[in-house]
Amino acid sequence: MFEVLSEHHLVALIGLGSGVLLGLAARLGRFCTLGAIEDLLYGGSDLRMRMWGIAIGIAILGSFGLMSAGFFAPSDSYYLSIRWMPMASIFGGLAFGYGMALAGNCGYGAVARLGGGDLRSFVIVLVMGVSTYVVLAGPLAPLRAALFPQQEVMSATPPGIAHQLGRFTNVPAEPIGMVLGIVLLAGSLASRGLWAKPKQIFWAAMVGLGVVLAWAGTAWVARTGFEGLPVVSHSFAAPLGDSILWWMTGSVRPLSFAVGSVAGVWAGAFLGSLIKGHFRWEACEDPRELRRQILGAALMGGGAVIAMGCTIGQGLSAFSVLAFSAPVTMAAIFAGAALGLRQLIVGFQPAE
């Protein structure tokens, strides 16, 4: 295999293939973080929030199944190899969630909307990708490193829910993780309204499967290859910046999983929009809306770097390995988005 395709090409193809599932789910299954929060708070529907629970449950089952089979080591995951900083999860999550509400999309949602012809999302993708690198490796990197230093885990037990429970109970982390995944999956499926829409269940499961396929594929390349490439799954903060850099400097910069992942979501969303007949070019006609989206995208980029992930990076990939950071970051993102939505929809005046 490595004689025909390099390891960099392989991980990019893995990102592309699994990313297509996420892109199709966004367009055909209406899988969307902000949409789920808005439906829950203002639409009186928890259907799309339950879709998130299904995706997370499938991702947990698959990831801990890979660990149990010896195909994926917890230490290979970025989310279980970096010391967890609660304040980083809270502060970064709040900034990301508020920015998501202002922009009208997270990074994943923006790429998916771009696949449907929404040029406003192109601005969000560009600004978020650049702002991510400004905080990650640019002028604000020293301040970020001083306030929220990312350090490798020194303890033998990873900072994960299942692994810490296993340490206290002397039960292996893998069965604990799989049981927790089953409980979350069963709770999310316990809805007659959801079963009335089997397409939503299917596409939520495909999102979880996409996360698992990414772990499995990059772990296989890392295990059998020689480049020492990282074991990763989907996230849409730094990968947006990586993709921008690759398109500008591809002749001197190798392909990566991140580039393939972003391209896969775009391609899947484009295909899904054609299937639904929803593809149409859209542009921003209101300068105030554009200003709000630019500010929101900048907040999302910086917040994601501090929190070590976005709605997909923390909400699915980190959740799939039950990292401590995942539920805390997602709760903070929910709170930030709720604040932003309240500002946009009803304002901050008390109800009469």
C-alpha positions, 0 to 999 in steps of 0.5 A, spaced: 500 500 500 505 504 501 508 503 495 502 506 491 500 511 496 504 515 501 502 515 509 500 522 508 495 520 502 492 515 506 490 519 512 488 524 507 483 519 504 481 516 510 479 524 512 476 524 506 472 518 506 469 519 513 468 526 512 463 525 506 459 521 512 459 528 516 457 532 510 451 528 508 449 527 515 449 535 515 445 536 509 440 529 508 440 528 516 440 536 518 445 534 523 447 541 526 449 543 533 446 550 533 440 547 530 439 542 535 440 547 541 436 552 538 430 547 537 431 545 544 431 552 547 426 555 542 423 550 538 420 545 543 423 539 540 429 535 542 429 531 536 436 534 534 439 534 541 437 526 541 441 525 534 447 528 538 446 523 543 446 517 538 452 520 534 456 520 541 453 513 543 455 510 537 462 513 537 463 511 544 462 504 543 466 504 536 472 507 540 472 503 546 471 497 541 477 499 538 481 499 544 478 493 547 481 489 540 488 493 541 487 497 535 487 504 538 491 505 545 488 511 549 495 514 549 494 515 542 489 520 542 490 527 543 484 528 548 487 523 553 494 525 552 494 532 554 493 534 561 485 537 562 485 544 564 477 545 567 478 553 566 480 552 559 474 548 557 469 553 560 472 559 558 474 556 551 467 553 550 463 559 552 467 563 547 466 558 542 458 557 543 457 565 543 461 566 537 457 560 534 451 563 535 453 570 532 456 566 526 450 562 525 454 556 524 460 552 527 466 550 523 463 544 521 456 547 519 460 552 515 463 547 511 457 544 510 453 550 508 458 552 503 457 545 500 450 548 499 452 554 495 452 559 501 458 564 500 457 567 507 459 561 510 466 561 506 467 568 510 466 564 516 471 558 514 476 563 512 476 567 518 475 562 523 481 558 520 486 564 520 483 566 527 485 559 530 492 560 527 493 567 530 491 563 537 495 557 536 501 559 533 501 566 531 501 573 535 497 571 541 500 564 542 505 566 547 499 569 551 495 563 550 500 558 552 502 562 559 494 562 561 493 555 558 499 551 558 498 544 554 502 539 558 503 532 557 499 527 562 504 525 567 500 520 570 499 513 568 491 513 568 489 518 562 484 524 564 478 520 561 471 518 565 472 510 563 479 510 565 479 513 572 473 509 573 477 503 572 482 505 576 477 506 582 473 499 581 479 495 578 475 494 572 478 495 565 476 501 562 474 498 555 467 495 558 466 501 562 466 505 556 462 501 552 457 500 558 456 508 558 456 508 550 450 503 551 446 507 556 447 514 552 445 511 546 439 507 549 437 514 553 437 518 546 433 513 542 428 513 548 423 517 544 417 516 539 418 522 535 425 520 534 423 513 531 418 516 527 424 519 523 428 513 522 432 517 517 435 522 523 437 516 526 441 513 520 444 519 519 446 520 526 449 513 527 453 515 520 456 521 524 458 517 530 461 511 525 465 517 521 468 519 528 470 511 529 473 510 522 477 516 522 480 513 529 481 506 526 484 508 519 489 513 522 491 508 528 492 503 522 497 508 518 500 510 525 501 502 527 503 500 520 507 506 517 514 509 518 512 516 518 509 517 525 503 520 523 498 522 529 492 518 531 486 523 530 479 524 528 475 529 526 475 537 528 474 543 525 478 549 528 485 548 526 484 543 520 480 549 517 487 553 518 491 547 516 486 546 509 487 554 508 495 553 508 495 547 504 491 550 498 496 556 499 503 552 500 501 545 497 507 544 493 511 544 500 506 542 505 504 534 505 497 532 505 494 531 512 488 528 515 485 535 516 485 537 509 482 530 507 476 531 513 475 538 511 474 536 503 470 530 505 465 534 509 464 539 503 464 534 498 458 530 502 454 536 503 455 538 496 452 531 494 447 532 499 445 538 497 444 536 490 440 530 492 435 534 496 435 539 490 437 545 495 444 547 492 443 555 491 448 560 491 447 565 497 451 571 499 450 576 505 446 583 503 447 586 510 453 589 513 451 588 520 450 580 519 457 580 516 460 584 521 456 579 526 459 573 522 466 575 522 466 577 530 463 570 531 468 566 527 474 569 530 471 568 537 470 560 535 477 560 532 480 562 539 475 559 543 476 552 540 484 553 541 483 554 548 478 548 549 482 544 545 476 542 540 470 545 537 463 542 537 466 536 533 473 535 536 470 536 543 463 534 542 464 527 538 472 526 537 473 527 545 467 524 547 468 518 543 474 516 548 470 519 554 475 525 555 474 529 562 474 535 557 468 533 553 462 534 557 465 540 560 466 543 554 460 542 551 456 544 557 460 551 556 458 551 548 451 550 550 451 556 555 455 560 550 450 559 545 444 560 549 447 567 551 448 568 544 441 566 541 438 570 547 441 576 545 439 575 537 432 572 538 429 576 544 435 581 547 437 581 554 431 585 556 427 582 562 420 579 560 414 583 562 
